[in-house]
């Protein structure tokens, strides 16, 4: 097999994978549930820089009310606030069959708690002190997950290509 054949194969793989792009909703909305004003401000700055629209709630109760509205695709939450745990958000999503996913921002970061949170429905857990720049990237992945969870498979991907 010559070098041109390898390049040709790589190009056909690249074009095949790029033709299966799915579009995230234009009006993707993020809810931040956090009672720490500094963390909330930092999250807002990172998300705004990535082009996301976000709203904030300072308690789990207010966050659950907002999340139940169905306006949000991603809910970013501190693990524990004065009036409850992030698990109430996952319960709301499951009970009302809402398509949002929960992303946790924790400080300090504990690997064991992170694994447990993901087993209990959190999309991901980030250390807010060290991984703040990754919030936008992880939020984009969470939006894809929420979009796929809500919409099901994309028709272009679900149906096989037609023979010529």
Short mmCIF file of the C-alpha atoms (twelve columns), coordinates in Angstrom:
data_MODEL
# 
_entry.id   MODEL 
# 
loop_
_atom_site.group_PDB 
_atom_site.id 
_atom_site.type_symbol 
_atom_site.label_atom_id 
_atom_site.label_alt_id 
_atom_site.label_comp_id 
_atom_site.label_asym_id 
_atom_site.label_seq_id 
_atom_site.Cartn_x 
_atom_site.Cartn_y 
_atom_site.Cartn_z 
_atom_site.pdbx_PDB_model_num 
ATOM 1   C CA . UNK A 1   0.000   0.000  0.000  1 
ATOM 2   C CA . UNK A 2   1.574   3.295  -1.108 1 
ATOM 3   C CA . UNK A 3   1.561   6.599  0.764  1 
ATOM 4   C CA . UNK A 4   -1.202  8.037  -1.448 1 
ATOM 5   C CA . UNK A 5   -3.517  5.143  -0.560 1 
ATOM 6   C CA . UNK A 6   -3.011  5.765  3.175  1 
ATOM 7   C CA . UNK A 7   -3.673  9.488  2.781  1 
ATOM 8   C CA . UNK A 8   -6.757  8.789  0.693  1 
ATOM 9   C CA . UNK A 9   -8.102  6.438  3.377  1 
ATOM 10  C CA . UNK A 10  -7.460  8.981  6.131  1 
ATOM 11  C CA . UNK A 11  -9.180  11.737 4.127  1 
ATOM 12  C CA . UNK A 12  -12.263 9.616  3.510  1 
ATOM 13  C CA . UNK A 13  -12.475 8.800  7.251  1 
ATOM 14  C CA . UNK A 14  -12.150 12.481 8.129  1 
ATOM 15  C CA . UNK A 15  -14.838 13.581 5.683  1 
ATOM 16  C CA . UNK A 16  -17.168 10.827 6.857  1 
ATOM 17  C CA . UNK A 17  -16.853 11.842 10.504 1 
ATOM 18  C CA . UNK A 18  -17.245 15.570 9.837  1 
ATOM 19  C CA . UNK A 19  -20.425 15.022 7.830  1 
ATOM 20  C CA . UNK A 20  -22.181 13.582 10.927 1 
ATOM 21  C CA . UNK A 21  -22.208 16.786 12.970 1 
ATOM 22  C CA . UNK A 22  -25.213 17.527 15.136 1 
ATOM 23  C CA . UNK A 23  -26.260 21.002 16.096 1 
ATOM 24  C CA . UNK A 24  -26.597 22.039 19.731 1 
ATOM 25  C CA . UNK A 25  -29.661 24.257 20.263 1 
ATOM 26  C CA . UNK A 26  -28.947 27.941 19.551 1 
ATOM 27  C CA . UNK A 27  -30.498 29.076 22.822 1 
ATOM 28  C CA . UNK A 28  -28.681 26.675 25.132 1 
ATOM 29  C CA . UNK A 29  -29.289 27.801 28.708 1 
ATOM 30  C CA . UNK A 30  -27.284 27.078 31.817 1 
ATOM 31  C CA . UNK A 31  -28.443 27.338 35.445 1 
ATOM 32  C CA . UNK A 32  -25.835 27.919 38.156 1 
ATOM 33  C CA . UNK A 33  -26.930 26.857 41.646 1 
ATOM 34  C CA . UNK A 34  -24.380 28.160 44.132 1 
ATOM 35  C CA . UNK A 35  -24.434 30.248 47.301 1 
ATOM 36  C CA . UNK A 36  -20.824 31.448 46.927 1 
ATOM 37  C CA . UNK A 37  -20.932 34.772 45.060 1 
ATOM 38  C CA . UNK A 38  -17.267 34.620 44.012 1 
ATOM 39  C CA . UNK A 39  -17.605 31.126 42.502 1 
ATOM 40  C CA . UNK A 40  -20.862 32.121 40.794 1 
ATOM 41  C CA . UNK A 41  -19.211 35.204 39.288 1 
ATOM 42  C CA . UNK A 42  -16.233 33.181 38.049 1 
ATOM 43  C CA . UNK A 43  -18.523 30.575 36.474 1 
ATOM 44  C CA . UNK A 44  -20.568 33.308 34.787 1 
ATOM 45  C CA . UNK A 45  -17.424 34.898 33.337 1 
ATOM 46  C CA . UNK A 46  -16.148 31.586 31.939 1 
ATOM 47  C CA . UNK A 47  -19.551 30.668 30.495 1 
ATOM 48  C CA . UNK A 48  -20.159 34.129 29.032 1 
ATOM 49  C CA . UNK A 49  -16.733 33.960 27.382 1 
ATOM 50  C CA . UNK A 50  -17.827 30.720 25.710 1 
ATOM 51  C CA . UNK A 51  -21.081 32.322 24.522 1 
ATOM 52  C CA . UNK A 52  -23.479 30.698 26.995 1 
ATOM 53  C CA . UNK A 53  -26.465 32.337 28.608 1 
ATOM 54  C CA . UNK A 54  -26.698 31.526 32.305 1 
ATOM 55  C CA . UNK A 55  -28.990 32.273 35.220 1 
ATOM 56  C CA . UNK A 56  -28.220 31.876 38.896 1 
ATOM 57  C CA . UNK A 57  -29.956 30.554 41.991 1 
ATOM 58  C CA . UNK A 58  -28.501 30.828 45.499 1 
ATOM 59  C CA . UNK A 59  -30.251 27.802 47.030 1 
ATOM 60  C CA . UNK A 60  -31.174 24.259 46.062 1 
ATOM 61  C CA . UNK A 61  -34.865 25.120 46.553 1 
ATOM 62  C CA . UNK A 62  -34.688 28.072 44.128 1 
ATOM 63  C CA . UNK A 63  -32.526 26.009 41.774 1 
ATOM 64  C CA . UNK A 64  -35.049 23.168 41.725 1 
ATOM 65  C CA . UNK A 65  -37.891 25.610 40.992 1 
ATOM 66  C CA . UNK A 66  -35.952 27.122 38.103 1 
ATOM 67  C CA . UNK A 67  -34.825 23.743 36.766 1 
ATOM 68  C CA . UNK A 68  -38.389 22.432 36.853 1 
ATOM 69  C CA . UNK A 69  -39.378 25.157 34.371 1 
ATOM 70  C CA . UNK A 70  -37.691 23.160 31.602 1 
ATOM 71  C CA . UNK A 71  -35.687 26.178 30.330 1 
ATOM 72  C CA . UNK A 72  -32.261 24.693 31.040 1 
ATOM 73  C CA . UNK A 73  -30.139 22.035 29.395 1 
ATOM 74  C CA . UNK A 74  -27.322 22.082 31.969 1 
ATOM 75  C CA . UNK A 75  -27.461 22.795 35.693 1 
ATOM 76  C CA . UNK A 76  -24.117 23.565 37.331 1 
ATOM 77  C CA . UNK A 77  -24.312 23.150 41.080 1 
ATOM 78  C CA . UNK A 78  -22.251 23.118 44.234 1 
ATOM 79  C CA . UNK A 79  -22.610 19.686 45.859 1 
ATOM 80  C CA . UNK A 80  -24.139 20.938 49.089 1 
ATOM 81  C CA . UNK A 81  -25.887 24.183 49.916 1 
ATOM 82  C CA . UNK A 82  -27.538 25.324 53.140 1 
ATOM 83  C CA . UNK A 83  -30.932 23.903 52.170 1 
ATOM 84  C CA . UNK A 84  -29.985 20.645 50.513 1 
ATOM 85  C CA . UNK A 85  -27.933 18.567 48.120 1 
ATOM 86  C CA . UNK A 86  -27.459 18.517 44.352 1 
ATOM 87  C CA . UNK A 87  -29.252 15.150 44.344 1 
ATOM 88  C CA . UNK A 88  -32.585 17.011 44.500 1 
ATOM 89  C CA . UNK A 89  -31.765 18.424 41.054 1 
ATOM 90  C CA . UNK A 90  -31.215 14.929 39.637 1 
ATOM 91  C CA . UNK A 91  -34.454 13.783 41.282 1 
ATOM 92  C CA . UNK A 92  -36.328 16.684 39.624 1 
ATOM 93  C CA . UNK A 93  -34.817 15.850 36.217 1 
ATOM 94  C CA . UNK A 94  -35.819 12.203 36.539 1 
ATOM 95  C CA . UNK A 95  -39.260 12.716 38.097 1 
ATOM 96  C CA . UNK A 96  -40.414 15.308 35.554 1 
ATOM 97  C CA . UNK A 97  -38.503 13.666 32.686 1 
ATOM 98  C CA . UNK A 98  -36.593 16.871 31.968 1 
ATOM 99  C CA . UNK A 99  -33.646 16.720 29.605 1 
ATOM 100 C CA . UNK A 100 -31.111 18.644 31.672 1 
ATOM 101 C CA . UNK A 101 -27.878 17.231 33.046 1 
ATOM 102 C CA . UNK A 102 -26.190 18.180 36.328 1 
ATOM 103 C CA . UNK A 103 -22.556 19.254 36.446 1 
ATOM 104 C CA . UNK A 104 -20.992 19.672 39.886 1 
ATOM 105 C CA . UNK A 105 -18.320 22.185 40.844 1 
ATOM 106 C CA . UNK A 106 -16.706 21.227 44.120 1 
ATOM 107 C CA . UNK A 107 -14.018 22.604 46.359 1 
ATOM 108 C CA . UNK A 108 -12.059 20.790 47.581 1 
ATOM 109 C CA . UNK A 109 -12.062 18.013 45.029 1 
ATOM 110 C CA . UNK A 110 -12.419 14.447 46.330 1 
ATOM 111 C CA . UNK A 111 -11.984 11.646 43.788 1 
ATOM 112 C CA . UNK A 112 -14.153 9.170  45.745 1 
ATOM 113 C CA . UNK A 113 -17.015 11.653 46.042 1 
ATOM 114 C CA . UNK A 114 -16.682 12.449 42.343 1 
ATOM 115 C CA . UNK A 115 -17.042 8.799  41.342 1 
ATOM 116 C CA . UNK A 116 -20.026 8.404  43.673 1 
ATOM 117 C CA . UNK A 117 -21.660 11.555 42.268 1 
ATOM 118 C CA . UNK A 118 -21.310 10.287 38.702 1 
ATOM 119 C CA . UNK A 119 -22.801 6.952  39.713 1 
ATOM 120 C CA . UNK A 120 -25.748 8.871  41.202 1 
ATOM 121 C CA . UNK A 121 -26.512 10.941 38.124 1 
ATOM 122 C CA . UNK A 122 -24.023 13.813 37.938 1 
ATOM 123 C CA . UNK A 123 -22.585 14.343 34.474 1 
ATOM 124 C CA . UNK A 124 -19.165 15.339 35.803 1 
ATOM 125 C CA . UNK A 125 -17.483 16.867 38.853 1 
ATOM 126 C CA . UNK A 126 -14.900 19.626 38.524 1 
ATOM 127 C CA . UNK A 127 -12.606 21.112 41.137 1 
ATOM 128 C CA . UNK A 128 -13.591 24.771 41.018 1 
ATOM 129 C CA . UNK A 129 -10.174 25.861 42.313 1 
ATOM 130 C CA . UNK A 130 -8.090  24.068 39.692 1 
ATOM 131 C CA . UNK A 131 -10.397 23.247 36.790 1 
ATOM 132 C CA . UNK A 132 -12.367 26.465 36.289 1 
ATOM 133 C CA . UNK A 133 -11.006 26.952 32.734 1 
ATOM 134 C CA . UNK A 134 -12.403 23.495 31.820 1 
ATOM 135 C CA . UNK A 135 -15.968 24.476 32.793 1 
ATOM 136 C CA . UNK A 136 -16.834 25.772 29.307 1 
ATOM 137 C CA . UNK A 137 -15.487 22.633 27.607 1 
ATOM 138 C CA . UNK A 138 -17.282 20.279 29.993 1 
ATOM 139 C CA . UNK A 139 -20.464 22.362 29.674 1 
ATOM 140 C CA . UNK A 140 -20.350 21.888 25.887 1 
ATOM 141 C CA . UNK A 141 -20.086 18.114 26.388 1 
ATOM 142 C CA . UNK A 142 -22.940 18.273 28.889 1 
ATOM 143 C CA . UNK A 143 -25.053 20.186 26.347 1 
ATOM 144 C CA . UNK A 144 -24.463 17.418 23.824 1 
ATOM 145 C CA . UNK A 145 -25.516 14.867 26.437 1 
ATOM 146 C CA . UNK A 146 -28.654 16.872 27.289 1 
ATOM 147 C CA . UNK A 147 -29.480 17.341 23.625 1 
ATOM 148 C CA . UNK A 148 -29.096 13.624 22.903 1 
ATOM 149 C CA . UNK A 149 -31.028 12.682 26.046 1 
ATOM 150 C CA . UNK A 150 -33.902 14.985 25.078 1 
ATOM 151 C CA . UNK A 151 -33.986 14.508 21.301 1 
ATOM 152 C CA . UNK A 152 -32.897 10.917 20.851 1 
ATOM 153 C CA . UNK A 153 -30.693 9.905  17.927 1 
ATOM 154 C CA . UNK A 154 -30.203 12.332 15.072 1 
ATOM 155 C CA . UNK A 155 -31.997 11.133 11.899 1 
ATOM 156 C CA . UNK A 156 -28.820 11.450 9.787  1 
ATOM 157 C CA . UNK A 157 -26.994 9.148  12.190 1 
ATOM 158 C CA . UNK A 158 -29.876 6.728  12.833 1 
ATOM 159 C CA . UNK A 159 -30.622 5.895  9.193  1 
ATOM 160 C CA . UNK A 160 -28.020 4.185  7.005  1 
ATOM 161 C CA . UNK A 161 -26.807 6.039  3.911  1 
ATOM 162 C CA . UNK A 162 -28.732 5.317  0.718  1 
ATOM 163 C CA . UNK A 163 -26.972 3.320  -1.957 1 
ATOM 164 C CA . UNK A 164 -26.096 5.229  -5.116 1 
# 
